[in-house]
Amino acid sequence: MSGGFDPLVPRPIDLPTAVPLDLDPTGGELAATFDAAKIFAAPGTPADPPDEATLAAWRARLHAWRDGARARYGTPSRYDDPAAAWASRCFTVAQVWLWDELFFDFDTQVFTPDRFVADASERFGGLDGVVLWHAYPIIGIDDRNQWDFYDVPGLPEAARALHDAGVAVFVDYNPWDVGTRRAPGTDAAELAAVVTRLGADGVFLDTLKKADPEFVAVLEAARPGIGLEGESKLVTGRIADHSLSWAQWFADSDIPGVLRARWFERRHMQHHIRRWNRDHGAELRSAWLNGAGVMVWEVVFGAWVGWNDRDAATLRRMLPVQRAMHSWLTQGKWTPLAVCEPPVYASTFERAGVRLYTLVNTGEQDAAYVARGPGSWLPLHSGDGIGRPGEVEVTVPAGGVAALVQIADGVACPDEIARLPRVLAGQPPVPDSSFRHRRAVRLPAPAWSGPVAEPDVVTRLRSGAVPVPAGEQVLTVRFRQRETGMYDGAPYVEEWKPLPPRLHDQRTLERAVTIGPGVRVASAEVSTADYARFLDDLGEPTPSGGSGRRSTDPATGVSLARARQFAAWAGGRLPTEDEWQLAAARPGFVRRTPAVWNWTESEHSDGRTRFVMLKGGSAHLTSGSDWYTDGGVRLCEFALKFLLPGLGVDATPSIGFRICWDGPWEDEA
């Protein structure tokens, strides 16, 4: 691409750090470079693999750096605290939007954490942690801050259900939230209150690599042993008080290398993730070789990037071994690239006379690895190994993983290891790496069985309605490119970290639509007076609109469901986003003040995410960060993909609505 930026190529900051074999890594510039590495690159290439002498020298440099770094920063003691020990076992963590349709039932309006956990257990082998993602990308639609979006009925009970299922709970912290209403306490104090209310175990530090020590202290007081997980690489000096970190957008060497933070402190948990990938094989193999974890993130802020069957099966093969042999991965003698026979590589983790081999195959065909040596050999994955005296042959599936254990003579096989072949017997590799698309479909409005407006009310509301041209129309739609994408598909497939102008840029698309005959859209939004009449018919009190509200102001604080009910009460429906746009370009279409976004009849679902297209813009504009949703008054061509929350969270002072009716019309008879 022009300008030197190719989104499909790792940036220099993403690349692994070379390990010079002729330089001392314990001090000076090289030590500082190593301190900041993401991954220590392996020597050689698959075509020219290193010999054992080279590998020994490479490992010696890694040991020397670690010894020097511990002399500079100290040996982390936090990991000796029993209250913090849970984090080192959190091998797989999932990000979940609170309103993911696996986690929330829109029909009953209740959270369904058991359903989410059951699905993950079947497809991935279970979860060790869940991040409850709550505010972005809809925060900024009004003045509500990030803490307000966690104040949801039923959420503490959902968090408790996750704990009952043995799943740790993380909450999300957005340090960039500086433009919404200010809470009475500091961010640390407000976050600590959320942690306490939800019983959270950890915090994801969105856009932050690390938190300030004072911030950490406040959270630790709220939940002793709390796990803080920064985004991207964590500096070596702060591994001491951050027990987890994302390994996000980490490019590896051709021969898999070593995670720097994991090498420095074996009990530090990292979660590999490239969120826009449809192939997670490289992340899984790196995690397997490093004894680290992965993040499962199938719905990225409304965009579906679900895992393929091969990668899900690989994770199911990994997790039972990692969980059962946790002490080997965190306390055993770790030898990186103990096997370097392209395309097969392995780390070994040795403890108490038992040596675990974590084998990976970077090739596109199944590969055989033959291990020889004293003692007994136990392939952990059923069907992958053939035992012979003094040796064993293991099949490592294409792009996948396998595990092998060597047990010294005179050592009894520990029970937790002896059980693994039976546990893994039903977890064969799956070769299918095809991407399972999910297409969003438009959902119809629910049927209305409530009261209907008096004829004179309907006549008044229909007065001056704007006719929409029928037939096929080609519309220009403008939007800001966000991580939500638009109607279908992920916006950054297989990309490394999206940056401007790929991110937050203004985009245009064309929509060919067919408009039915006789459609007319109300000339203005429903007013507070008309909405009060509707509530009166329902026998409900009119909500307080605050001081200064006029009867001609647009009705706001109305959920999509309630706006649909009003439209049905008035004998009509909400206009689609296309009908709204066409009407807005014609004479007679007006906006009430203050200007508000308009709901449209465009609720979509792909089975995991619901969204609605909003039109018109609003007088409210939250500033201070590009991560806020769009605000300000917009041209009729502009559309905002708004992820739909439940439990009335979608009701906001920034969204109103207008209605439309289908013909025939009396004046056209």
LOPAKE-910805 format. One record per residue (C-alpha): x, y, z. Coordinates in nm, 2 decimals. Example, Ala and Ser with C-alpha at 12.3 -4.5 7.8 and 13.67 -1.06 7.14 Angstrom:
2
        x        y        z
     1.23    -0.45     0.78
     1.37    -0.11     0.71
This chain:
669
        x        y        z
     0.00     0.00     0.00
     0.10     0.36    -0.05
     0.25     0.54     0.25
     0.44     0.24     0.37
     0.15     0.08     0.56
     0.03    -0.26     0.47
    -0.24    -0.38     0.72
    -0.17    -0.75     0.63
     0.20    -0.72     0.73
     0.32    -0.69     1.09
     0.45    -0.35     1.19
     0.81    -0.33     1.32
     0.67    -0.31     1.68
     0.50    -0.64     1.63
     0.80    -0.83     1.51
     1.00    -1.08     1.73
     1.33    -0.96     1.88
     1.65    -1.13     1.74
     1.88    -1.29     2.00
     2.25    -1.22     1.90
     2.46    -1.51     2.01
     2.78    -1.31     2.02
     2.66    -1.03     2.25
     2.60    -1.01     2.63
     2.23    -0.95     2.70
     2.27    -0.87     3.07
     2.33    -0.49     3.04
     2.33    -0.19     2.82
     2.13    -0.13     2.51
     2.07    -0.50     2.43
     1.93    -0.56     2.78
     1.69    -0.27     2.73
     1.59    -0.42     2.39
     1.53    -0.76     2.55
     1.33    -0.60     2.83
     1.09    -0.46     2.57
     1.06    -0.77     2.35
     0.73    -0.94     2.26
     0.88    -1.26     2.15
     1.25    -1.37     2.15
     1.30    -1.50     1.79
     1.44    -1.85     1.75
     1.76    -1.89     1.56
     1.77    -2.03     1.20
     1.49    -2.10     0.96
     1.29    -2.40     0.87
     1.50    -2.44     0.56
     1.82    -2.40     0.76
     1.74    -2.51     1.12
     1.99    -2.45     1.40
     2.21    -2.73     1.53
     2.21    -2.82     1.89
     2.52    -2.61     1.97
     2.34    -2.30     1.83
     2.03    -2.38     2.02
     2.23    -2.43     2.34
     2.40    -2.09     2.29
     2.06    -1.93     2.22
     1.91    -2.07     2.54
     2.21    -1.96     2.74
     2.15    -1.60     2.62
     1.79    -1.62     2.73
     1.89    -1.75     3.07
     2.15    -1.48     3.10
     1.90    -1.21     3.02
     1.65    -1.34     3.27
     1.91    -1.35     3.55
     2.01    -1.00     3.47
     1.65    -0.88     3.45
     1.57    -1.03     3.79
     1.87    -0.86     3.93
     1.74    -0.53     3.79
     1.38    -0.57     3.88
     1.37    -0.83     4.15
     1.20    -1.17     4.15
     0.82    -1.11     4.15
     0.68    -1.21     4.49
     0.31    -1.15     4.40
     0.29    -1.50     4.25
     0.36    -1.65     4.59
     0.04    -1.50     4.72
    -0.23    -1.77     4.73
    -0.50    -1.51     4.66
    -0.33    -1.43     4.33
    -0.25    -1.79     4.22
    -0.57    -1.84     4.03
    -0.44    -1.62     3.74
    -0.16    -1.87     3.65
    -0.43    -2.13     3.58
    -0.65    -1.91     3.36
    -0.54    -2.06     3.03
    -0.84    -1.97     2.83
    -1.04    -1.65     2.86
    -1.33    -1.53     2.64
    -1.43    -1.18     2.57
    -1.81    -1.15     2.57
    -2.03    -0.85     2.49
    -2.29    -0.83     2.77
    -2.57    -0.86     2.51
    -2.42    -1.14     2.31
    -2.72    -1.36     2.23
    -2.54    -1.66     2.39
    -2.51    -1.46     2.71
    -2.84    -1.27     2.70
    -3.18    -1.39     2.59
    -3.37    -1.10     2.42
    -3.70    -1.28     2.43
    -3.70    -1.32     2.81
    -3.47    -1.03     2.88
    -3.25    -1.23     3.11
    -2.88    -1.32     3.12
    -2.79    -1.68     3.02
    -2.43    -1.74     3.14
    -2.50    -2.11     3.18
    -2.57    -2.13     2.81
    -2.26    -1.94     2.72
    -2.04    -2.17     2.94
    -2.20    -2.48     2.80
    -2.14    -2.38     2.44
    -1.77    -2.30     2.53
    -1.73    -2.63     2.71
    -1.86    -2.82     2.40
    -1.66    -2.63     2.14
    -1.34    -2.52     2.32
    -1.30    -2.75     2.61
    -1.43    -2.50     2.87
    -1.33    -2.15     2.98
    -1.12    -2.04     3.27
    -1.22    -1.68     3.25
    -1.47    -1.45     3.09
    -1.44    -1.07     3.03
    -1.77    -0.90     3.06
    -1.74    -0.63     2.79
    -2.00    -0.36     2.86
    -1.98    -0.01     2.72
    -1.78     0.02     2.40
    -1.88     0.06     2.12
    -2.21     0.23     2.23
    -2.06     0.45     2.50
    -2.09     0.82     2.40
    -2.44     0.79     2.27
    -2.53     1.00     2.57
    -2.36     1.12     2.89
    -2.36     0.78     3.06
    -2.01     0.68     3.17
    -1.85     0.34     3.17
    -1.96     0.27     3.53
    -2.33     0.34     3.44
    -2.31     0.06     3.17
    -2.22    -0.19     3.44
    -2.52    -0.09     3.65
    -2.75    -0.35     3.50
    -3.01    -0.56     3.68
    -2.92    -0.93     3.69
    -2.55    -0.88     3.61
    -2.43    -0.96     3.96
    -2.63    -1.28     3.95
    -2.48    -1.36     3.61
    -2.13    -1.31     3.75
    -2.21    -1.54     4.04
    -2.33    -1.81     3.80
    -1.99    -1.79     3.62
    -1.82    -1.83     3.95
    -2.04    -2.13     4.03
    -1.92    -2.28     3.70
    -1.56    -2.24     3.80
    -1.50    -1.94     3.56
    -1.32    -1.63     3.67
    -1.48    -1.30     3.60
    -1.30    -1.00     3.45
    -1.44    -0.65     3.41
    -1.33    -0.39     3.15
    -1.17    -0.06     3.23
    -1.17     0.22     2.96
    -0.91     0.48     3.06
    -1.01     0.69     2.76
    -1.36     0.75     2.90
    -1.30     1.12     2.98
    -1.59     1.29     2.80
    -1.90     1.15     2.97
    -2.04     1.25     3.30
    -1.79     1.25     3.58
    -1.85     1.01     3.87
    -1.80     1.13     4.23
    -1.49     0.91     4.28
    -1.17     0.85     4.10
    -1.15     0.60     3.82
    -0.97     0.36     4.06
    -1.24     0.40     4.32
    -1.53     0.36     4.08
    -1.37     0.05     3.92
    -1.31    -0.09     4.27
    -1.68    -0.05     4.34
    -1.77    -0.24     4.02
    -1.52    -0.52     4.12
    -1.68    -0.54     4.46
    -2.04    -0.54     4.33
    -1.97    -0.81     4.07
    -1.72    -1.01     4.27
    -1.48    -0.97     3.98
    -1.14    -1.15     3.99
    -0.96    -0.95     3.73
    -0.96    -0.63     3.52
    -0.89    -0.59     3.15
    -0.70    -0.27     3.09
    -0.84    -0.16     2.76
    -0.57     0.03     2.56
    -0.34     0.03     2.86
    -0.03    -0.19     2.89
    -0.02    -0.13     3.26
    -0.18     0.05     3.55
    -0.01     0.30     3.78
     0.10     0.15     4.11
    -0.15     0.37     4.31
    -0.43     0.24     4.08
    -0.32    -0.12     4.15
    -0.32    -0.06     4.52
    -0.68     0.06     4.52
    -0.79    -0.25     4.33
    -0.59    -0.48     4.54
    -0.76    -0.35     4.85
    -1.10    -0.42     4.69
    -1.01    -0.77     4.58
    -0.68    -0.91     4.72
    -0.51    -1.11     4.45
    -0.68    -0.93     4.17
    -0.55    -1.00     3.82
    -0.47    -0.71     3.60
    -0.43    -0.78     3.23
    -0.28    -0.51     3.01
    -0.34    -0.49     2.64
    -0.03    -0.59     2.43
     0.31    -0.62     2.58
     0.37    -0.56     2.95
     0.70    -0.40     3.05
     0.93    -0.64     3.24
     0.94    -0.41     3.55
     0.56    -0.44     3.60
     0.52    -0.82     3.56
     0.56    -0.80     3.94
     0.21    -0.66     3.99
     0.03    -0.75     3.67
    -0.03    -1.13     3.68
    -0.17    -1.15     3.33
    -0.12    -0.98     2.99
    -0.26    -0.99     2.64
    -0.02    -1.14     2.38
    -0.20    -0.94     2.12
    -0.06    -0.90     1.77
     0.26    -1.08     1.85
     0.44    -1.19     1.52
     0.66    -1.49     1.58
     0.97    -1.60     1.40
     0.96    -1.87     1.13
     1.07    -2.12     1.39
     0.85    -2.05     1.69
     1.02    -1.84     1.96
     0.98    -1.76     2.33
     0.74    -1.52     2.50
     0.95    -1.27     2.69
     0.71    -1.21     2.98
     0.64    -1.58     3.02
     1.01    -1.65     3.02
     1.08    -1.39     3.29
     0.81    -1.52     3.52
     0.66    -1.86     3.45
     0.35    -1.80     3.66
     0.26    -1.49     3.46
    -0.03    -1.58     3.23
    -0.04    -1.45     2.87
    -0.33    -1.48     2.63
    -0.25    -1.50     2.27
    -0.49    -1.32     2.04
    -0.51    -1.18     1.69
    -0.87    -1.07     1.71
    -0.94    -1.04     1.33
    -0.79    -1.37     1.23
    -0.99    -1.65     1.09
    -0.70    -1.88     1.15
    -0.56    -1.90     1.50
    -0.32    -2.18     1.44
     0.00    -1.98     1.49
    -0.13    -1.83     1.82
    -0.23    -2.18     1.95
     0.11    -2.33     1.86
     0.30    -2.04     2.03
     0.08    -2.07     2.34
     0.14    -2.45     2.35
     0.52    -2.42     2.32
     0.53    -2.15     2.59
     0.29    -2.31     2.83
     0.07    -2.00     2.80
    -0.30    -1.93     2.73
    -0.52    -1.80     2.45
    -0.81    -1.56     2.42
    -1.13    -1.67     2.25
    -1.30    -1.37     2.10
    -1.56    -1.46     1.84
    -1.77    -1.14     1.84
    -1.54    -0.84     1.81
    -1.76    -0.55     1.90
    -2.04    -0.67     1.68
    -1.83    -0.82     1.40
    -1.84    -1.20     1.38
    -1.50    -1.37     1.36
    -1.58    -1.71     1.50
    -1.33    -1.98     1.54
    -1.30    -2.26     1.28
    -1.34    -2.62     1.37
    -0.97    -2.71     1.34
    -0.86    -2.44     1.59
    -1.15    -2.52     1.83
    -1.04    -2.89     1.82
    -0.68    -2.78     1.88
    -0.78    -2.59     2.19
    -0.98    -2.89     2.32
    -0.66    -3.10     2.28
    -0.45    -2.84     2.47
    -0.65    -2.75     2.77
    -0.68    -3.08     2.95
    -0.30    -3.11     2.94
    -0.24    -2.76     3.05
    -0.48    -2.78     3.34
    -0.36    -3.12     3.46
     0.01    -3.04     3.42
     0.00    -2.68     3.54
     0.28    -2.74     3.79
     0.51    -2.87     3.51
     0.44    -2.55     3.30
     0.50    -2.31     3.59
     0.76    -2.49     3.80
     0.93    -2.75     3.58
     1.26    -2.70     3.39
     1.16    -2.54     3.06
     1.37    -2.62     2.76
     1.25    -2.42     2.45
     1.30    -2.59     2.12
     1.41    -2.91     2.28
     1.29    -3.06     1.95
     1.37    -2.87     1.63
     1.30    -3.10     1.34
     1.10    -2.89     1.09
     0.81    -2.88     1.06
     0.79    -3.04     1.42
     0.90    -2.84     1.72
     0.86    -2.89     2.09
     0.93    -2.75     2.43
     0.99    -2.98     2.73
     0.89    -2.91     3.09
     1.05    -3.15     3.33
     0.96    -3.21     3.70
     0.99    -3.49     3.95
     1.12    -3.74     3.69
     0.84    -3.66     3.44
     0.91    -3.47     3.12
     0.63    -3.32     2.92
     0.68    -3.26     2.54
     0.45    -3.00     2.39
     0.48    -3.08     2.02
     0.36    -2.85     1.73
     0.35    -2.90     1.36
     0.38    -2.59     1.15
     0.34    -2.78     0.82
     0.03    -2.85     0.61
     0.06    -3.23     0.64
     0.05    -3.46     0.94
     0.41    -3.53     1.06
     0.56    -3.81     1.26
     0.80    -3.75     1.55
     1.00    -4.03     1.70
     1.12    -3.99     2.06
     1.39    -4.21     2.20
     1.54    -4.25     2.54
     1.53    -4.43     2.87
     1.22    -4.48     3.08
     0.87    -4.52     2.96
     0.68    -4.31     2.70
     0.31    -4.21     2.72
     0.14    -4.03     2.42
    -0.14    -3.82     2.58
    -0.36    -3.79     2.27
    -0.53    -4.12     2.18
    -0.43    -4.25     1.84
    -0.14    -4.02     1.80
     0.14    -4.25     1.93
     0.28    -4.60     1.87
     0.50    -4.73     2.15
     0.81    -4.94     2.11
     1.08    -5.04     2.36
     1.28    -4.73     2.43
     1.10    -4.51     2.18
     0.76    -4.39     2.07
     0.63    -4.25     1.74
     0.38    -3.97     1.77
     0.17    -3.82     1.49
     0.15    -3.44     1.51
    -0.15    -3.32     1.31
    -0.10    -3.06     1.03
    -0.10    -2.71     1.19
    -0.18    -2.87     1.52
    -0.04    -3.00     1.85
     0.03    -3.32     2.04
     0.16    -3.41     2.38
     0.40    -3.68     2.49
     0.53    -3.77     2.84
     0.86    -3.94     2.93
     0.87    -4.10     3.27
     1.20    -4.19     3.43
     1.27    -4.54     3.55
     1.15    -4.60     3.90
     0.91    -4.31     3.89
     0.54    -4.38     3.92
     0.32    -4.20     3.66
     0.12    -3.94     3.85
    -0.25    -4.00     3.85
    -0.33    -3.67     3.69
    -0.12    -3.77     3.40
    -0.23    -4.13     3.38
    -0.59    -4.01     3.34
    -0.51    -3.78     3.05
    -0.52    -4.04     2.76
    -0.88    -4.13     2.87
    -0.98    -3.77     2.90
    -0.84    -3.69     2.56
    -0.96    -4.00     2.39
    -1.26    -3.82     2.23
    -1.05    -3.52     2.11
    -0.91    -3.61     1.77
    -0.77    -3.34     1.55
    -1.01    -3.18     1.30
    -0.87    -3.07     0.96
    -1.15    -2.84     0.86
    -1.03    -2.48     0.89
    -1.30    -2.32     0.68
    -1.47    -2.01     0.81
    -1.83    -2.04     0.92
    -1.99    -1.72     0.81
    -2.28    -1.57     0.99
    -2.51    -1.34     0.80
    -2.72    -1.08     0.97
    -3.09    -1.09     0.89
    -3.34    -0.83     0.95
    -3.58    -0.91     1.23
    -3.95    -0.82     1.20
    -4.12    -0.61     1.47
    -4.32    -0.82     1.72
    -4.69    -0.83     1.68
    -4.88    -0.57     1.88
    -5.19    -0.67     2.08
    -5.23    -0.36     2.29
    -5.46    -0.06     2.25
    -5.48     0.15     1.94
    -5.50     0.53     1.92
    -5.82     0.71     1.85
    -5.88     0.79     1.48
    -5.84     1.17     1.54
    -5.50     1.11     1.69
    -5.39     0.89     1.40
    -5.52     1.15     1.15
    -5.32     1.42     1.33
    -5.00     1.22     1.34
    -5.03     1.13     0.97
    -5.09     1.49     0.87
    -4.80     1.62     0.65
    -4.63     1.28     0.62
    -4.37     1.28     0.36
    -4.42     1.04     0.06
    -4.13     0.81    -0.02
    -4.06     0.73    -0.39
    -4.15     0.37    -0.47
    -3.95     0.12    -0.67
    -3.58     0.05    -0.69
    -3.35     0.31    -0.55
    -2.97     0.33    -0.52
    -2.87     0.50    -0.20
    -2.54     0.64    -0.09
    -2.47     0.56     0.27
    -2.19     0.73     0.47
    -2.05     0.60     0.79
    -1.74     0.60     1.01
    -1.53     0.28     0.98
    -1.54     0.14     1.33
    -1.47    -0.21     1.47
    -1.84    -0.28     1.45
    -1.83    -0.30     1.07
    -2.16    -0.24     0.89
    -2.42    -0.49     0.78
    -2.21    -0.80     0.72
    -1.86    -0.93     0.78
    -1.56    -0.82     0.99
    -1.40    -0.49     0.88
    -1.04    -0.60     0.93
    -1.01    -0.96     0.82
    -0.67    -1.11     0.89
    -0.52    -0.76     0.95
    -0.27    -0.67     1.21
    -0.36    -0.38     1.44
    -0.60    -0.15     1.25
    -0.47     0.20     1.24
    -0.60     0.53     1.08
    -0.69     0.56     0.80
    -0.81     0.20     0.82
    -0.97     0.28     1.15
    -1.22     0.57     1.22
    -1.21     0.68     0.86
    -1.52     0.81     0.69
    -1.65     0.56     0.44
    -1.92     0.54     0.17
    -2.12     0.24     0.04
    -2.41     0.20    -0.21
    -2.73     0.02    -0.12
    -2.97    -0.09    -0.39
    -3.31    -0.11    -0.22
    -3.67    -0.15    -0.33
    -3.94     0.07    -0.17
    -4.30    -0.05    -0.16
    -4.58     0.17    -0.28
    -4.76     0.42    -0.07
    -4.50     0.46     0.21
    -4.51     0.79     0.39
    -4.28     0.89     0.68
    -4.40     1.13     0.95
    -4.27     1.48     0.90
    -4.12     1.50     1.25
    -4.03     1.28     1.54
    -4.29     1.17     1.79
    -4.33     1.45     2.05
    -4.33     1.42     2.43
    -4.70     1.51     2.42
    -4.79     1.24     2.18
    -4.59     0.98     2.37
    -4.76     1.08     2.70
    -5.09     1.02     2.53
    -4.97     0.67     2.43
    -4.86     0.59     2.79
    -5.19     0.72     2.92
    -5.37     0.46     2.69
    -5.14     0.19     2.84
    -5.22     0.31     3.19
    -4.86     0.39     3.26
    -4.73     0.71     3.42
    -4.54     0.96     3.21
    -4.18     0.96     3.30
    -4.02     1.27     3.43
    -3.86     1.46     3.14
    -3.66     1.69     3.35
    -3.69     2.07     3.38
    -3.73     2.26     3.06
    -3.89     1.98     2.86
    -4.16     2.11     2.62
    -4.45     1.92     2.48
    -4.31     1.97     2.13
    -3.97     1.82     2.21
    -3.89     1.48     2.07
    -3.98     1.19     2.29
    -3.66     1.03     2.41
    -3.56     0.77     2.67
    -3.77     0.53     2.46
    -3.63     0.18     2.39
    -3.66     0.03     2.04
    -3.92    -0.21     2.16
    -4.14     0.07     2.31
    -4.09     0.28     1.99
    -4.23    -0.01     1.79
    -4.52    -0.04     2.02
    -4.60     0.33     1.98
    -4.59     0.30     1.60
    -4.83     0.00     1.61
    -5.06     0.19     1.85
    -5.06     0.48     1.59
    -5.15     0.23     1.31
    -4.81     0.24     1.15
    -4.45     0.12     1.20
    -4.10     0.26     1.22
    -3.95     0.35     0.89
    -3.66     0.14     0.76
    -3.33     0.33     0.74
    -3.37     0.35     0.37
    -3.72     0.49     0.39
    -3.60     0.74     0.65
    -3.31     0.85     0.42
    -3.53     0.90     0.12
    -3.79     1.09     0.31
    -3.53     1.31     0.47
    -3.42     1.44     0.13
    -3.77     1.55     0.04
    -3.97     1.87     0.13
    -4.17     1.86     0.45
    -3.92     1.65     0.65
    -3.82     1.83     0.97
    -3.62     1.77     1.28
    -3.74     1.86     1.62
    -3.51     2.02     1.87
    -3.30     1.92     2.03
    -3.19     1.69     1.75
    -3.18     1.33     1.83
    -3.09     1.01     1.65
    -3.39     0.82     1.52
    -3.47     0.45     1.57
    -3.55     0.27     1.24
    -3.71    -0.06     1.16
    -3.37    -0.22     1.10
    -3.31    -0.46     1.38
    -3.07    -0.72     1.26
    -2.92    -1.04     1.42
    -2.66    -1.29     1.31
    -2.75    -1.51     1.60
    -2.49    -1.36     1.83
    -2.52    -0.98     1.79
    -2.82    -0.76     1.75
    -2.79    -0.41     1.59
    -3.00    -0.13     1.46
    -2.92     0.14     1.22
    -2.97     0.49     1.36
    -3.03     0.79     1.14
    -3.01     1.17     1.17
    -2.75     1.23     1.44
    -2.81     1.42     1.77
    -2.73     1.74     1.94
    -2.53     1.54     2.19
    -2.17     1.49     2.10
    -1.93     1.32     2.34
    -1.57     1.43     2.28
    -1.23     1.34     2.41
    -1.17     1.00     2.24
    -1.22     0.84     1.89
    -1.36     0.54     2.07
    -1.69     0.71     2.15
    -1.98     0.64     1.92
    -2.08     0.90     1.67
    -2.26     1.21     1.78
    -2.36     1.55     1.64
    -2.62     1.63     1.38
    -2.56     1.43     1.06
    -2.66     1.45     0.70
    -2.94     1.21     0.60
    -2.69     0.98     0.42
    -2.51     0.90     0.75
    -2.58     0.58     0.93
    -2.47     0.46     1.27
    -2.46     0.08     1.34
    -2.57     0.07     1.70
    -2.53    -0.25     1.89
    -2.86    -0.32     2.07
    -2.84    -0.38     2.45
    -3.12    -0.52     2.65
    -3.31    -0.44     2.97
    -3.38    -0.09     2.86
    -3.02     0.01     2.83
    -3.10     0.12     2.48
    -3.33     0.39     2.61
    -3.14     0.72     2.59
    -3.20     1.09     2.58
    -3.01     1.09     2.25
    -3.25     0.87     2.05
    -3.61     0.95     1.95
    -3.82     0.81     1.67
    -4.07     0.89     1.40
    -4.32     0.66     1.24
    -4.44     0.58     0.89
    -4.75     0.43     0.73
    -4.81     0.21     0.43
    -5.08     0.31     0.17
    -5.34     0.34     0.04
    -5.39     0.70     0.13
    -5.71     0.89     0.11
    -5.57     1.17    -0.10
    -5.44     0.92    -0.35
    -5.77     0.73    -0.38
